[in-house]
C-alpha cells in the first residue's frame, strides 16, 4: 500500500509540473479585464421614451455615444473625473434604468 501512495504522489507531482506552467502562460495571455475609464453601458426599461432617456443622461452629465439598436443598450460617455463605478450607481438609481455596467476593456490574446 505504501508503494501505491508513492506512485500516486509521483503521478500527481508530474501532472503539476506539466499543468502549472501552462496555467501560468494562459494567465499571462488573458485579456486585460479593467474597465474603460470614460464609458458605461446602460439599458433602459422597455417603453421609456427618448426624451426621458435624454433627460436622465443629461442629468448624470453623460453623452450618448452610440445606441445598439438590436439590444437597446446605450453606450454612454462620461465626463472627465467621473468613475464608471459611480456613474453606474447613479444611473441605476433611476427607475427607468434596467441595468448599467462598466465597459470591460479587452485585448486580443497573443498568438504563438
N, C-alpha and C positions, 0 to 999 in steps of 0.2 A: 504494500500500500504506500509506503514512503517513497518508493521509486516512481509510482504513478503521480504522486503530488509533485515530485521534482520535474517530471516530464511536462506536466500541465503548466507549472510555473515557467519553465523554459519556453514553451509554446507561447504563453502569454507575453513574456518579455520580448520574444522575437516579433510578435504581432505589433507590440507597441513601438518597437524600433522601426518597423516598416510604416505604420499608420501615422504616428505623430509628426514626422517631417512633412507628410502630405497635408495633414490638417493645418500645419503652420503655413505652408505655401498657399493654401486656399484662403486662410485668413488675411494674408498679405495682399492677395489679389481681389478680395471682396470690395465692392464699391464703397465709396465714402458715404456714410449714412447721415451726414449732417444736413441741416436744413438751409434752404436759400434764405438769406437774411432779410430780403425785401419783398417776399411774396407769400400768400397763403391761398388755399383753395376754399371756396365757400359754396355750399349748396343750399338754396332756399326751398322752403316747402312749396309744393305744387299749388298754383293759383296765386302766388304772390306776384303782383304786377311790377312792371319795370320802374314805375315812379317810386314805389315803396323801396325797391332794391336800390335805386339810385340814392334815395334819402339815407338809407342805412349805410351804404358805402361812404357817402359824403360825411355822415355823422361820425364815422370812425376814421376819417382822414385817409381813406383809401382811394384807389383809382382802379376802374375795371380795365384790365389789360386784354383779357380775352374771355369769351363765353364759349364753352364747349357745348355746342347745341345738342349733340347726341345724348349728353348726360344732364345738361342743365347746370353744370358746375362752372363757377366763375373763378378766373384767376385774378386775384386782387393784388395790386401793387401797394406797398406800404411806404409811408414817409420815412425819411432817414431818422434813425434813432428809435423807431418802433420795433419791438421784438416780435417775431412770429408768435411766440407763446402768448404774449399779452394781447396781440391782435385776435388770436383765436378765442381767447376768453371773452373779449369784448363783443366779437361777432356772435358767439353762441348765446350771449345774454339776450339777444333779440329773439322773440318768439317766432319770427318769420324764418329764422335760420334753422335748417335741418341739421347741418353739421358744418364745421370749419376745421381745417387741419393745415399744418405747415407743409410746404413743398419739400420733399426729400431730394437732396442733391445726389445724383448718381453718376458714376463714371463707368465706362466700359471696362470689362475685365481684360487684363493683359493676355496676349496670346503668346504661346511659346515659339 
